[in-house]
Amino acid sequence: MERDDCYEYSLDHIHGEEEGKKIVSWFNKVILILTAITIFELFLGFQVPKTSEHWWMVKLAFLVLTILKAAFIVLEFMHLRDEKMQLRLIILIPYMSFIAYLVYICLNESTSMFDTNVLLGHF
């Protein structure tokens, strides 16, 4: 007996030319958006000198844009863009919270390591 509930995932399911063009168009759109955000990040990194008083804002922009790119990748490639907003938030909020916690831990540990090295006279 052949199951009809698995038909869309079977090997017999072939996309037409029009459906294939839509998939390629969607993939190209995703790549262009990610590339544009990356080019903007590179532009910021190359234009603002590290000795500038605004460098902390550039680093904050890097963090925010990287997290947004990661969330966009999760939404697009896990096919969550078609889901309800509540499901998107159920998946993204813990993810974003975990990333924010990791950033906090990295920044907190790096400053405590620096303070310890200064206290011990290694710098």
C-alpha positions in Angstrom: 0.0 0.0 0.0 1.5 3.4 -1.0 1.3 6.2 1.5 0.0 9.4 0.1 1.1 11.6 3.0 4.8 11.4 2.0 4.2 12.4 -1.6 5.7 15.8 -1.5 8.9 14.5 0.0 9.2 11.5 -2.4 11.7 11.3 -5.2 8.9 11.2 -7.8 8.0 14.8 -7.1 9.5 17.0 -9.8 9.4 20.7 -9.9 8.4 22.5 -13.1 10.5 25.2 -14.7 8.4 28.0 -13.1 8.8 26.5 -9.6 12.6 26.1 -10.1 12.9 29.7 -11.1 11.1 30.8 -8.0 13.4 28.7 -5.8 16.5 30.1 -7.5 15.1 33.7 -7.2 14.4 33.2 -3.5 17.9 31.8 -2.9 19.5 34.7 -4.8 17.5 37.2 -2.8 18.7 35.7 0.5 22.3 35.7 -0.7 22.0 39.4 -1.8 20.6 40.4 1.5 23.3 38.7 3.5 26.0 40.0 1.2 24.7 43.6 1.5 24.8 43.4 5.3 28.3 41.9 5.2 29.5 44.7 2.9 28.0 47.3 5.2 29.9 45.7 8.1 33.1 45.7 6.1 32.6 49.3 5.2 32.1 50.3 8.8 35.2 48.4 9.8 37.4 50.0 7.2 36.1 53.5 7.4 36.2 54.0 11.2 39.7 53.9 12.7 40.2 51.8 15.8 41.6 54.8 17.6 38.4 56.7 17.1 36.1 57.4 20.0 33.2 55.9 18.1 34.9 52.5 17.7 32.7 51.0 20.5 29.6 51.9 18.4 31.1 50.0 15.4 31.7 47.0 17.6 28.2 47.2 18.9 26.9 47.4 15.3 29.0 44.3 14.4 27.4 42.4 17.2 23.8 43.5 16.3 24.2 42.9 12.6 25.8 39.5 13.1 22.9 38.4 15.4 20.4 39.8 12.9 22.1 37.9 10.0 22.1 34.7 12.1 18.4 35.1 12.9 17.7 35.8 9.2 19.5 32.6 8.2 17.5 30.6 10.8 14.2 32.1 9.6 15.0 31.5 5.9 16.7 28.1 5.8 14.5 26.5 8.5 11.5 27.7 6.5 10.1 29.7 9.4 9.2 32.7 7.3 5.9 30.9 6.5 5.1 30.2 10.1 3.1 32.3 12.5 4.9 35.0 14.5 4.5 33.1 17.8 6.4 30.1 16.5 9.1 32.3 15.2 9.5 34.0 18.5 9.4 30.7 20.4 12.4 29.7 18.4 14.3 33.0 18.1 13.9 34.4 21.6 15.9 31.6 23.4 18.4 31.7 20.6 19.0 35.5 20.9 19.0 35.2 24.7 21.7 32.5 24.5 23.8 34.6 22.1 23.5 37.7 24.2 24.5 35.6 27.3 27.6 34.3 25.4 28.6 37.8 24.4 28.2 39.0 28.0 30.3 36.1 29.3 33.1 36.8 26.7 33.2 40.5 27.5 33.0 39.9 31.3 35.7 37.3 31.3 38.0 39.3 29.0 37.9 42.3 31.3 38.5 40.3 34.4 41.4 38.6 32.8 42.8 42.0 31.8 42.3 43.3 35.3 44.1 40.2 36.8 47.0 40.7 34.4 47.3 44.4 35.3 47.1 43.6 39.0 49.9 40.9 38.7 52.0 43.3 36.7 52.1 41.3 33.4 51.3 44.4 31.4 
